[in-house]
C-alpha cells in the first residue's frame, strides 16, 4: 500500500499515515488483551490454529473473516466461555480461565427480556449484581438519555423497533461499565439506514468510555468505520493473516471516505485477505 503498512500478528507500535495517529486518543500503550499461540479443536475439527493477537487498552479492534473461520470461537475464548485447546489468553495480565465480571458481551440479537421494559432491561445485569435500585435507576436514565431513548423507557420489547432494541441492549451492556466489550455482529440485524444512524453514536460512546473493544463483523465498511485496526482471519482453521491499521480521524463518515484513495486501498487489501 502507498502510505499504509499491513501488520502481522500482534503489532506493538502502529505507524502513522499522512501524519494522522492510527490510534484514538484514549488508547494507552499497555496491552489489555494478549492472545498467545491459541488453537482450538472441537473433536476432529481444528477451528483455530496458532492465533497471536495483542490489543492495547482502549483500542477498538474489528475481526473480519469468512463464515466459519473461527471469529466467534475466538471471541468466546476471550470471554472465558471456553478454554483453548492450546495456548492462553490474558486480560490485564491475568490468564482467562472463565467469564470476567468486567467483560461485556453483546450478541447479534438483542436478547431483551420481553416482560421487562427498556428501563428494566438496562438495569437487569445491575440487579443480578445486587446494585441498589436508586443507582440502577440513575444508570438507566443516563443510558436512555445517551442512546436517545428517553421517551421509550416504559416500552416493552414488542413496542420497540429493531434499532431501538439494539440500543437498549447496548445500554444494558454499558451500564455494567465493562473494561472489555466483545461484540458479535451487533448491527447485523439492522437495515442500512438504522445501522448508519447507530454506528456514529456507538463510536462516540466508545470514545468517551475508554473501553477496549473487539468487534466481530462480516461488513468491511463497518470495520473500517469503527475500528483502529482491522484484523483479518483466514479460512478454517482460523488464523490471523492480516492486521491492517485504519488511519482516518474520528468521527468517520463512510460515505465521505469513499473518495479517499487510502480507504479504497484498505478495503481492497482486506477483501484480498479474506480469500486467504
Phi, psi and omega in degrees: 000154188299302181230022177239148182240129176277131183251140180259147176056249187237096180292147178259320180232112181283141179283179176247151177234124180061026178079007183260130177298134178290327186263149174294161185297334184271009179273129179268177177270356182279139176283127179265314181238128180234110175262115190242105175050049184274129173233153180215132176239144168238102186065235180271357184265122175271112185269320178232145179224115173048057179275124176239129181203132173242133181234126182283158178297130180083003182273153179244114182248136173249126175262120177238153180175165179293158178302135178085009183273357176103011181300309182292326175301315178297318179298318180295324177293319177296324179287346182082017179280347176205164178253141179293151176292328179210150181087184180211162177235133177240141171236124182054037175085355181253134180294134179278114178241003181177177181300141175260144178295331185261016171253123178262148181225123179240129186265173179298319177265147188294329179055033176289149177279118188294340181269001178248147177288172176303315178302313184285335173291319179297323183273359188300310180298323178294321178296318178298331180273000177080020178290134181304148185301321181301317180289321178302315181294323178297316180294321179297315179299319180298312184286327174298321178292315180299327185262009178069032184240025185302326183275358186249008185300329183265005182273148176269169185307316183295343181264003182250144173289167180300319179296320178294322179298318180294325177294319177297316178299321177295318178298320178299319180289313184290334179298336179280356178054056179290148173268344174230131179236123181251128186236120180253096179050052186291342182251007187296328184275358185269149174288165188301318183291317179296318178300317181296329179285320187280322188301315178297323178296317178296317180299322179293317178299319178297315182300326180282333186273330184075013180289143173278127187235137170239117182250127171263128180207154171265349190268108182297318180297320177298316180299314181292323182293329189254325197267159168280328179219142173253114181260119186260127177256137179279176182294166183306134356287138185301134176206158180276123181252339178210150174224102192251115177289146179252118191269000192275141178295155175258155354289153184250140174240111184304321182300322180282337180283343184302334181273355182278129179298320180297322179298312181297325180289318177298314181299316179296317182296316180296316179300320178296320179295328180296339180275355184289000000 
